[in-house]
């Protein structure tokens, strides 16, 4: 990404980020997923990601105030997903309520592994685009 600078515009930055992401292989995607917080695990966000937990917290705001039963079901489904696919559940949670995240997680548990990793990678690309578009400084320079 640094070699592509200057981007000239936010659109240029987003296009370069997407091109770089799409050029990666599944092992690279899995490595990136390993550095991503689990959906709904707010305590881990604060501990593991102190510099960026505010971004993840905003993205996962839909879990705030969710009933314990939904949060427990989300944690259980997260474990099932990780066991099935070997990486954490990745979803662009912006604007989703906890129940919607849980529904998406349950639906994606039925995917074939080769299909699911591509869905997870697309979700991570959406998350990255949102973060790069956040009004913080001037990342498009």
N, C-alpha and C positions, 0 to 999 in steps of 0.2 A: 504494500500500500504506500509506503513512504516513497518508493521510487516513482510512483505515479503522480506525485505532487508536482505542481499545484493542480488542484481539481477544477478551479475556475468557478464552480457553482456547487450548490448542495446536490443538484441532480447528478453532476459529474462525480462527486464523492460517493453517492449512493450507487451509481452504475459501476464504479470501480470496486466498491466493496462487494457488490453482488457477483461481479466477474471473478474476483479473487476467491470468494466462497464457493462458487460453482466449479472452480478449477481444482478444488480439494478432493481427496478421495474419502472413502468411508472411515478409514482409520483417523484421518484428520478431524472429521466431523465428530467421531466418538471422543476424541481428545477434547474438543471444544465443549461437548456436552458435559464432560466430567468436571468442568469448571463452572457449570451453570447451577444455580440454586434449584432445589426441588420445589415444585409448586406447593405452596401452602406452608413450607417450613420456614416461618418467619424468624425463629431464633437462630437458625443456621445462617440466614441472610446477614444478620448483624454480626455474627462471629466470624464467618468465613470471608465475607465480602464487605469489610468496614468502609472502604472507600466508595463503593458503588451500591451499597444496600438500599439507598434511597431510590435509585432507579428501579431496582427489582421490587421494592416495596410498593412503588406506584403502579408498576405493571401488574402486581398481584393483589392490588387493593380489593379485589372481589372476594378475598377470603376473610377480610375484616368483618367481624360480627357474624360470621357463618356459624350455624349451630355446631356443637361439638360432634354430633353424629356425622355431619357432612365432612368435617375436618378429619375425623377418624377414618371414615370411608375413603377419603382422598389419600391419606397416609397408607392405608392398606392396599389400595389400588396402585399407588406409586411403587410399593414393594413388589407387587405382582408383575407390574410392567417391567421393572428393572430385572427381575428374575427371568422373564420371558425374552427380553431383547438385549440385556447386558448393558444398558445405559438408562439414565433417568428419563422420565417423561418430559418432553419438550413441547410446550404449547405457548403461543403468543397469547398471554393471559390478559392483555390490555382490554379493558371493557367487559371482561367475563366475570360472572358471579361464580362462587365456589361450586355450586351445583352444576353449572354449565361446564366448568373445567372437569368435574368428575364425569359428566356424561361423555365428554370428548375422550377422556382417558379410557373409560369402559369400551367405547366404540372402537378405539384404536387398538385395544388388546387383541382384537380379532384379525388384525392385519397380518399378512405374511411379512417375515422379517425384512426382505428386500424392498417391499413397498413401504414399510414403516420407517425405515431409516431415511428414505427420501422425503417422507412427510415431515419427520422430525427436523431434517435439514432445512426444509422450506420454512418451517415455523421459526427456526433459529435465524434464518435470513430476515424474516419479518421483524423479529425482536431487534436484530442489529440495525435495521433501517430506522426503526422507531428511536433507538438510542442515538444514532448518528444525527437524527433530525431534531433531537431535543435542543431547546434554546439554551445552550451553554457555550459561551465563547464563540469562536469562529472555526469549526472543524473543516470547513470547505476551503481553507486557504492552502 
